[in-house]
Amino acid sequence: MTTLASASKSEQAYAWIRSRIAGHAFGPGYRLVLGSIADELGMSVVPVREAIRRLEAEGLVTFERNVGARVTLVDESEYAHTMQTLGLVEGAATALSAPFLDAKALDAAAKVNERMHAMLDHLDAHAFTELNRQFHSLLFEPCPNPHLLDLVHRGWSRLSGIRDSTFAYVPGRAQHSVDEHAQILELIREGADPLEIELAARNHRWRTRDAFLAALHTRNHHNPGEA
């Protein structure tokens, strides 16, 4: 029977491990040694094991025979395909939304992007990612095609299940992302051709995909034991 004290320690261990996975101190493929983590946290292995089981249920940790617990590897092809598809449907949805985005909506998106810009010097990847969601949502939600909008929502949901925050993995992409947001807003304000808006939004998504995959390849090349 789990006591309140052990449950509390399990929660502490869960938060500690998850924060390190999110911040990539524990990267994809990193082996989670229960004893070492328990020593680091000053607790027994029991709450650590409970925490790791919880992370496994969330898909962040994978158990391998004769190896133990590892941080789940990024499914490269799944990520690439999801980002490619999301770029296509979100780009189209943003272009179709453009005529419905008035000055108030565009100013709201610009304010979100300003908050993202203010975060660049001390990047909180997860807060930045949430603001990124807000920014894009303001631009694609007015899309009058419900089927297309459903595909965008599905893409974002699928993406969140693959990688918690791309910006935690490639923080250098954050500055470019903010700059590209400003360019997309400018195109919409100017009443640019819908195809130009669509391509700008699509290429913005695809550049993030390319930056993430390039960083992943570099990491795996330098740390073959973790891949």
MARDREN-853188 format. One line per 10 residues: number of its first residue (from 0); their letters; for each residue x, y, z of N, C-alpha, C. Coordinates in Angstrom, 3 decimals. Layout:
N
NUM	a	X:Y:Z:X:Y:Z:X:Y:Z; ...
END
This chain:
227
0	mttlasasks	0.847:-1.200:0.000:0.000:0.000:0.000:0.887:1.257:0.000; 0.577:2.175:-0.901:1.380:3.394:-1.037:1.026:4.395:0.056; 2.013:4.849:0.800:1.772:5.827:1.858:1.783:7.220:1.271; 1.266:8.178:2.058:1.243:9.571:1.609:2.660:10.086:1.383; 3.569:9.673:2.263:4.959:10.125:2.155:5.599:9.617:0.872; 5.386:8.313:0.568:5.995:7.755:-0.646:5.355:8.347:-1.891; 4.050:8.645:-1.800:3.370:9.265:-2.938:3.959:10.644:-3.197; 4.236:11.371:-2.117:4.820:12.700:-2.242:6.216:12.615:-2.864; 6.997:11.641:-2.423:8.339:11.465:-2.981:8.264:11.048:-4.448; 7.285:10.211:-4.761:7.095:9.802:-6.147:6.788:11.002:-7.026
10	eqayawirsr	5.984:11.912:-6.509:5.646:13.133:-7.245:6.889:13.994:-7.445; 7.721:14.080:-6.413:8.971:14.848:-6.511:9.884:14.236:-7.575; 10.008:12.914:-7.531:10.868:12.224:-8.497:10.333:12.412:-9.916; 9.014:12.309:-10.042:8.377:12.486:-11.355:8.675:13.875:-11.919; 8.473:14.902:-11.094:8.695:16.280:-11.543:10.166:16.504:-11.898; 11.062:15.944:-11.103:12.501:16.118:-11.324:12.944:15.464:-12.632; 12.517:14.208:-12.829:12.912:13.490:-14.049:12.288:14.141:-15.279; 11.018:14.481:-15.161:10.314:15.052:-16.319:10.933:16.386:-16.735; 11.338:17.196:-15.758:11.945:18.493:-16.079:13.266:18.303:-16.818; 13.997:17.247:-16.475:15.271:16.989:-17.145:15.086:16.395:-18.533
20	iaghafgpgy	14.031:15.638:-18.704:13.705:15.150:-20.048:13.276:16.331:-20.911; 12.422:17.185:-20.356:11.918:18.337:-21.100:13.043:19.300:-21.478; 13.999:19.469:-20.572:15.106:20.390:-20.841:16.262:19.764:-21.580; 16.109:18.461:-21.897:17.114:17.690:-22.643:18.420:17.482:-21.903; 18.370:17.608:-20.561:19.513:17.147:-19.768:19.549:15.619:-19.888; 18.357:15.026:-19.973:18.200:13.610:-20.272:17.624:13.531:-21.679; 18.487:13.372:-22.670:18.048:13.359:-24.062:17.476:12.029:-24.493; 16.949:11.963:-25.721:16.398:10.723:-26.249:17.416:9.575:-26.171; 16.996:8.465:-25.598:17.870:7.313:-25.458:18.657:7.287:-24.161; 18.602:8.337:-23.374:19.348:8.407:-22.110:18.849:7.327:-21.156
30	rlvlgsiade	19.794:6.599:-20.554:19.430:5.527:-19.634:19.148:6.087:-18.247; 17.990:5.764:-17.710:17.576:6.231:-16.388:17.903:5.150:-15.360; 18.954:5.374:-14.594:19.399:4.400:-13.587:18.704:4.733:-12.271; 17.842:3.836:-11.811:17.025:4.100:-10.628:17.867:4.437:-9.404; 18.911:3.643:-9.166:19.743:3.865:-7.990:20.410:5.220:-7.987; 20.924:5.615:-9.131:21.607:6.910:-9.231:20.642:8.068:-9.002; 19.441:7.951:-9.597:18.434:9.000:-9.425:17.986:9.070:-7.966; 17.789:7.892:-7.366:17.373:7.841:-5.955:18.422:8.508:-5.060; 19.706:8.224:-5.330:20.790:8.838:-4.546:20.796:10.351:-4.734; 20.595:10.787:-5.974:20.594:12.216:-6.283:19.479:12.942:-5.521
40	lgmsvvpvre	18.329:12.265:-5.396:17.169:12.875:-4.756:17.071:12.571:-3.268; 17.960:11.709:-2.780:17.945:11.375:-1.366:16.728:10.582:-0.944; 16.358:9.608:-1.759:15.201:8.771:-1.443:15.466:7.334:-1.889; 14.573:6.433:-1.560:14.729:5.038:-1.971:14.347:4.902:-3.443; 14.598:3.715:-4.010:14.276:3.508:-5.426:12.776:3.324:-5.650; 12.016:3.047:-4.589:10.577:2.767:-4.761:9.827:3.945:-5.385; 9.909:5.150:-4.828:9.197:6.273:-5.466:9.766:6.628:-6.843; 11.051:6.392:-7.047:11.652:6.652:-8.361:11.065:5.695:-9.391; 10.915:4.426:-8.987:10.328:3.431:-9.885:8.885:3.808:-10.233; 8.146:4.283:-9.244:6.758:4.709:-9.482:6.716:5.892:-10.451
50	airrleaegl	7.653:6.808:-10.273:7.709:7.986:-11.149:8.015:7.578:-12.590; 8.940:6.645:-12.732:9.323:6.202:-14.075:8.182:5.440:-14.742; 7.425:4.684:-13.963:6.262:3.995:-14.532:5.232:5.000:-15.036; 5.079:6.074:-14.307:4.150:7.132:-14.730:4.633:7.787:-16.017; 5.922:8.032:-16.106:6.488:8.622:-17.322:6.385:7.659:-18.498; 6.474:6.362:-18.209:6.306:5.361:-19.263:4.877:5.411:-19.804; 3.904:5.549:-18.898:2.502:5.625:-19.305:2.246:6.848:-20.189; 3.035:7.897:-19.982:2.896:9.120:-20.779:3.679:9.052:-22.089; 4.442:7.979:-22.259:5.201:7.813:-23.494:6.556:8.489:-23.499; 6.970:9.049:-22.357:8.255:9.750:-22.297:9.412:8.809:-21.988
60	vtfernvgar	9.087:7.650:-21.425:10.101:6.658:-21.055:9.722:5.308:-21.654; 10.737:4.562:-22.081:10.527:3.237:-22.645:11.399:2.229:-21.908; 10.839:1.062:-21.599:11.616:-0.011:-20.983:12.129:-0.952:-22.060; 13.409:-1.281:-21.989:14.010:-2.211:-22.935:14.596:-3.395:-22.170; 14.398:-4.576:-22.699:14.926:-5.781:-22.058:16.453:-5.716:-21.957; 16.963:-6.091:-20.799:18.406:-6.105:-20.517:19.042:-4.713:-20.503; 18.227:-3.679:-20.606:18.746:-2.302:-20.585:18.094:-1.508:-19.457; 16.787:-1.642:-19.335:16.058:-0.888:-18.326:15.328:0.288:-18.931; 15.184:1.337:-18.152:14.417:2.505:-18.590:15.291:3.481:-19.361; 14.784:3.922:-20.482:15.453:4.941:-21.287:14.445:6.018:-21.670
70	vtlvdeseya	14.959:7.231:-21.875:14.116:8.284:-22.410:13.728:7.879:-23.830; 12.448:7.976:-24.134:11.939:7.525:-25.429:12.637:8.247:-26.579; 13.035:7.477:-27.562:13.664:8.047:-28.752:12.626:8.765:-29.610; 13.036:9.824:-30.246:12.158:10.533:-31.164:11.952:9.661:-32.398; 10.699:9.466:-32.793:10.406:8.760:-34.034:10.595:9.779:-35.164; 11.761:9.703:-35.760:12.155:10.725:-36.736:11.184:10.846:-37.900; 10.799:9.710:-38.463:9.916:9.746:-39.626:8.528:10.246:-39.249; 8.044:9.855:-38.055:6.726:10.320:-37.608:6.727:11.831:-37.413; 7.801:12.340:-36.814:7.920:13.787:-36.613:7.961:14.505:-37.965; 8.803:14.012:-38.870:8.962:14.663:-40.175:7.648:14.671:-40.946
80	htmqtlglve	6.943:13.541:-40.941:5.676:13.454:-41.684:4.612:14.351:-41.055; 4.579:14.385:-39.728:3.590:15.225:-39.045:3.839:16.695:-39.344; 5.102:17.122:-39.266:5.428:18.520:-39.539:5.188:18.885:-41.008; 5.475:17.956:-41.895:5.243:18.213:-43.319:3.748:18.410:-43.578; 2.940:17.515:-43.020:1.492:17.598:-43.203:0.922:18.837:-42.536; 1.389:19.117:-41.314:0.896:20.291:-40.597:1.239:21.571:-41.350; 2.430:21.609:-41.955:2.807:22.771:-42.739:1.832:23.017:-43.884; 1.423:21.935:-44.535:0.491:22.050:-45.663:-0.885:22.540:-45.219; -1.459:21.869:-44.218:-2.831:22.208:-43.830:-2.898:23.518:-43.042; -1.889:23.781:-42.196:-1.904:25.032:-41.436:-1.648:26.223:-42.348
90	gaatalsapf	-0.774:26.025:-43.338:-0.523:27.096:-44.299:-1.796:27.468:-45.043; -2.539:26.447:-45.497:-3.793:26.687:-46.216:-4.836:27.326:-45.301; -4.920:26.837:-44.053:-5.899:27.380:-43.109:-5.599:28.835:-42.777; -4.320:29.164:-42.626:-3.927:30.544:-42.323:-4.277:31.471:-43.483; -4.050:31.002:-44.708:-4.373:31.815:-45.882:-5.885:32.048:-45.984; -6.672:31.014:-45.701:-8.129:31.150:-45.761:-8.663:32.021:-44.617; -7.926:32.055:-43.501:-8.322:32.870:-42.352:-8.054:34.347:-42.573; -7.035:34.645:-43.394:-6.545:36.022:-43.546:-7.640:37.076:-43.747; -8.625:36.839:-44.626:-9.657:37.872:-44.831:-10.512:38.145:-43.588; -10.500:37.204:-42.645:-11.319:37.335:-41.433:-10.529:37.885:-40.242
100	ldakaldaaa	-9.237:38.149:-40.453:-8.386:38.651:-39.375:-8.350:40.172:-39.431; -9.072:40.806:-38.505:-9.101:42.275:-38.476:-7.908:42.808:-37.681; -7.823:44.103:-37.573:-6.689:44.733:-36.879:-6.588:44.272:-35.428; -7.724:44.087:-34.786:-7.722:43.652:-33.382:-7.095:42.269:-33.242; -7.467:41.359:-34.131:-6.922:39.998:-34.086:-5.429:39.992:-34.383; -5.032:40.781:-35.367:-3.618:40.842:-35.727:-2.787:41.494:-34.624; -3.365:42.499:-33.961:-2.665:43.136:-32.837:-2.500:42.151:-31.683; -3.514:41.310:-31.463:-3.437:40.300:-30.403:-2.321:39.300:-30.712; -2.215:38.891:-31.977:-1.155:37.965:-32.376:0.213:38.625:-32.239; 0.285:39.914:-32.601:1.553:40.648:-32.498:2.002:40.751:-31.038
110	kvnermhaml	1.051:40.931:-30.127:1.390:41.015:-28.704:1.933:39.693:-28.185; 1.353:38.585:-28.663:1.871:37.263:-28.274:3.294:37.105:-28.788; 3.526:37.552:-30.018:4.868:37.433:-30.593:5.868:38.321:-29.854; 5.405:39.469:-29.360:6.270:40.346:-28.560:6.676:39.665:-27.252; 5.734:38.941:-26.656:6.042:38.193:-25.436:7.064:37.093:-25.727; 6.951:36.481:-26.894:7.920:35.461:-27.291:9.302:36.089:-27.484; 9.322:37.276:-28.100:10.582:37.975:-28.330:11.256:38.339:-27.008; 10.457:38.742:-26.028:10.993:39.138:-24.725:11.602:37.956:-23.976; 11.258:36.766:-24.399:11.723:35.553:-23.731:13.038:35.014:-24.317; 13.483:35.590:-25.420:14.607:35.010:-26.162:15.915:34.946:-25.373
120	dhldahafte	16.191:35.973:-24.569:17.465:36.004:-23.836:17.518:34.968:-22.718; 16.360:34.628:-22.163:16.289:33.623:-21.093:15.150:32.670:-21.450; 15.404:31.822:-22.421:14.352:31.002:-23.018:13.800:29.946:-22.064; 12.497:30.037:-21.829:11.751:28.977:-21.164:11.036:28.258:-22.298; 11.607:27.130:-22.724:11.139:26.468:-23.940:9.656:26.113:-23.893; 9.181:25.717:-22.728:7.790:25.267:-22.652:6.817:26.432:-22.642; 7.183:27.513:-21.964:6.351:28.715:-22.003:6.368:29.296:-23.419; 7.522:29.250:-24.060:7.664:29.745:-25.430:6.794:28.926:-26.375; 6.796:27.608:-26.192:5.994:26.721:-27.029:4.509:27.006:-26.861; 4.083:27.276:-25.623:2.674:27.584:-25.378:2.283:28.897:-26.057
130	lnrqfhsllf	3.153:29.886:-25.987:2.884:31.147:-26.680:2.855:30.937:-28.193; 3.722:30.058:-28.668:3.753:29.740:-30.093:2.412:29.147:-30.539; 1.848:28.273:-29.707:0.535:27.696:-29.996:-0.528:28.802:-30.061; -0.462:29.709:-29.087:-1.433:30.799:-29.045:-1.343:31.662:-30.296; -0.110:31.976:-30.690:0.095:32.811:-31.871:-0.544:32.181:-33.102; -0.192:30.939:-33.360:-0.698:30.284:-34.570:-2.202:30.060:-34.510; -2.695:29.770:-33.311:-4.133:29.562:-33.157:-4.920:30.817:-33.539; -4.406:31.981:-33.160:-5.072:33.235:-33.509:-5.152:33.414:-35.032; -4.188:32.867:-35.742:-4.148:33.048:-37.196:-4.933:31.998:-37.969; -5.034:30.775:-37.449:-5.739:29.755:-38.244:-7.168:29.447:-37.775
140	epcpnphlld	-7.524:29.820:-36.522:-8.852:29.466:-36.015:-10.021:30.074:-36.816; -9.871:31.280:-37.412:-10.991:31.823:-38.189:-11.220:31.114:-39.533; -10.415:30.104:-39.844:-10.551:29.388:-41.120:-11.998:28.929:-41.321; -12.621:29.292:-42.438:-14.033:28.960:-42.663:-14.273:27.510:-43.087; -13.192:26.758:-43.352:-13.336:25.361:-43.768:-13.159:24.466:-42.539; -14.248:23.904:-42.001:-14.147:23.113:-40.769:-13.339:21.829:-40.937; -13.352:21.260:-42.132:-12.588:20.036:-42.359:-11.088:20.314:-42.309; -10.690:21.408:-42.914:-9.281:21.798:-42.902:-8.843:22.140:-41.474; -9.697:22.842:-40.758:-9.380:23.220:-39.384:-9.231:21.981:-38.499; -10.056:20.981:-38.732:-9.956:19.731:-37.975:-8.609:19.059:-38.231
150	lvhrgwsrls	-8.138:19.109:-39.464:-6.842:18.518:-39.797:-5.700:19.262:-39.094; -5.829:20.586:-38.985:-4.812:21.371:-38.278:-4.783:20.978:-36.801; -5.961:20.884:-36.193:-6.035:20.492:-34.783:-5.434:19.109:-34.553; -5.724:18.203:-35.454:-5.173:16.848:-35.327:-3.659:16.862:-35.445; -3.150:17.678:-36.338:-1.700:17.779:-36.514:-1.010:18.297:-35.272; -1.584:19.329:-34.660:-1.002:19.872:-33.435:-1.046:18.850:-32.305; -2.148:18.108:-32.212:-2.270:17.083:-31.165:-1.251:15.979:-31.372; -1.097:15.551:-32.607:-0.135:14.492:-32.908:1.288:14.957:-32.608; 1.555:16.198:-32.939:2.892:16.755:-32.718:3.226:16.807:-31.230; 2.262:17.204:-30.404:2.521:17.291:-28.965:2.797:15.929:-28.357
160	girdstfayv	2.271:14.875:-28.993:2.535:13.532:-28.495:3.911:13.015:-28.878; 4.494:13.621:-29.909:5.821:13.187:-30.371:6.931:13.939:-29.644; 6.758:15.223:-29.486:7.821:16.041:-28.893:7.185:17.165:-28.092; 7.500:17.221:-26.817:6.906:18.208:-25.919:7.234:19.639:-26.354; 8.488:19.896:-26.674:8.877:21.227:-27.113:10.070:21.148:-28.050; 9.843:21.491:-29.303:10.942:21.535:-30.255:11.980:22.562:-29.829; 11.531:23.657:-29.228:12.438:24.745:-28.866:13.374:24.373:-27.719; 13.006:23.349:-26.932:13.927:22.866:-25.904:15.102:22.158:-26.568; 14.855:21.600:-27.733:15.881:20.840:-28.442:16.722:21.741:-29.344; 16.073:22.721:-29.961:16.793:23.654:-30.850:16.450:25.093:-30.436
170	pgraqhsvde	16.993:25.557:-29.291:16.669:26.909:-28.813:17.031:28.008:-29.805; 18.030:27.753:-30.652:18.417:28.755:-31.630:17.337:29.038:-32.661; 16.383:28.122:-32.788:15.293:28.290:-33.747:14.292:29.361:-33.278; 14.281:29.634:-31.967:13.299:30.561:-31.399:13.371:31.947:-32.032; 14.577:32.498:-32.183:14.737:33.836:-32.775:14.187:33.874:-34.197; 14.530:32.867:-34.984:14.043:32.812:-36.369:12.521:32.698:-36.403; 11.981:31.929:-35.465:10.534:31.733:-35.414:9.813:33.058:-35.172; 10.323:33.829:-34.223:9.722:35.135:-33.920:9.786:36.056:-35.140; 10.920:36.065:-35.820:11.091:36.908:-37.007:10.113:36.496:-38.114; 9.949:35.192:-38.302:9.043:34.696:-39.337:7.589:34.987:-38.991
180	haqilelire	7.265:34.960:-37.696:5.911:35.340:-37.273:5.615:36.773:-37.704; 6.571:37.652:-37.476:6.390:39.061:-37.829:6.180:39.219:-39.336; 6.901:38.419:-40.118:6.759:38.477:-41.581:5.376:38.018:-42.029; 4.870:36.949:-41.388:3.542:36.443:-41.729:2.486:37.492:-41.393; 2.610:38.113:-40.225:1.661:39.152:-39.830:1.681:40.317:-40.821; 2.863:40.693:-41.258:2.999:41.810:-42.201:2.307:41.482:-43.522; 2.461:40.253:-43.987:1.806:39.839:-45.234:0.289:39.930:-45.109; -0.229:39.482:-43.972:-1.682:39.521:-43.770:-2.168:40.962:-43.681; -1.440:41.797:-42.952:-1.823:43.217:-42.816:-1.855:43.906:-44.182; -0.896:43.543:-45.033:-0.784:44.189:-46.347:-1.801:43.655:-47.347
190	gadpleiela	-2.532:42.610:-46.975:-3.486:42.014:-47.908:-2.785:41.284:-49.040; -1.679:40.619:-48.714:-0.901:39.904:-49.716:-1.721:38.783:-50.366; -1.254:38.325:-51.503:-1.912:37.227:-52.204:-2.018:36.017:-51.264; -3.180:35.349:-51.223:-3.356:34.199:-50.325:-2.276:33.128:-50.478; -1.825:32.907:-51.705:-0.795:31.896:-51.918:0.510:32.298:-51.248; 0.823:33.596:-51.252:2.044:34.079:-50.608:1.967:33.851:-49.088; 0.793:34.116:-48.531:0.579:33.885:-47.092:0.687:32.392:-46.780; 0.063:31.584:-47.613:0.098:30.130:-47.406:1.527:29.600:-47.430; 2.310:30.043:-48.403:3.696:29.575:-48.519:4.550:30.052:-47.347; 4.307:31.260:-46.874:5.070:31.783:-45.737:4.789:30.961:-44.489
200	arnhrwrtrd	3.521:30.647:-44.250:3.145:29.849:-43.077:3.650:28.416:-43.210; 3.565:27.865:-44.421:4.034:26.500:-44.651:5.548:26.406:-44.451; 6.277:27.305:-45.068:7.739:27.254:-44.970:8.228:27.524:-43.552; 7.482:28.337:-42.807:7.800:28.579:-41.400:7.778:27.258:-40.626; 6.744:26.474:-40.843:6.624:25.178:-40.169:7.741:24.231:-40.624; 8.017:24.228:-41.903:9.014:23.298:-42.436:10.433:23.661:-42.012; 10.705:24.930:-41.806:12.037:25.334:-41.324:12.265:24.824:-39.894; 11.203:24.849:-39.093:11.313:24.305:-37.738:11.588:22.810:-37.801; 10.876:22.133:-38.672:11.114:20.688:-38.869:12.567:20.422:-39.254; 13.081:21.166:-40.217:14.454:20.937:-40.700:15.482:21.215:-39.606
210	aflaalhtrn	15.240:22.256:-38.801:16.175:22.598:-37.722:16.201:21.499:-36.664; 15.035:20.968:-36.334:14.954:19.902:-35.331:15.661:18.640:-35.819; 15.393:18.243:-37.060:15.999:17.019:-37.593:17.511:17.158:-37.722; 17.968:18.351:-38.097:19.411:18.584:-38.200:20.064:18.464:-36.832; 19.415:19.008:-35.793:19.952:18.922:-34.434:19.954:17.480:-33.945; 18.913:16.744:-34.308:18.821:15.342:-33.900:19.933:14.520:-34.534; 20.206:14.753:-35.811:21.267:14.023:-36.502:22.629:14.352:-35.902; 22.827:15.637:-35.579:24.099:16.054:-34.980:24.304:15.392:-33.633; 23.254:15.388:-32.823:23.335:14.778:-31.485:23.625:13.285:-31.599; 22.942:12.610:-32.496:23.149:11.172:-32.639:24.528:10.833:-33.176
220	hhnpgea	25.067:11.746:-33.980:26.414:11.524:-34.521:27.454:11.658:-33.426; 27.263:12.645:-32.542:28.226:12.886:-31.473:28.031:11.989:-30.262; 26.792:11.458:-30.117:26.496:10.602:-28.966:25.867:9.288:-29.448; 26.621:8.478:-30.198:26.049:7.256:-30.767:25.525:6.297:-29.718; 26.042:6.364:-28.519:25.589:5.453:-27.464:24.204:5.772:-26.967; 23.732:7.024:-27.210:22.416:7.413:-26.725:21.344:7.212:-27.772; 21.732:6.937:-28.996:20.748:6.853:-30.071:20.236:5.436:-30.232
END
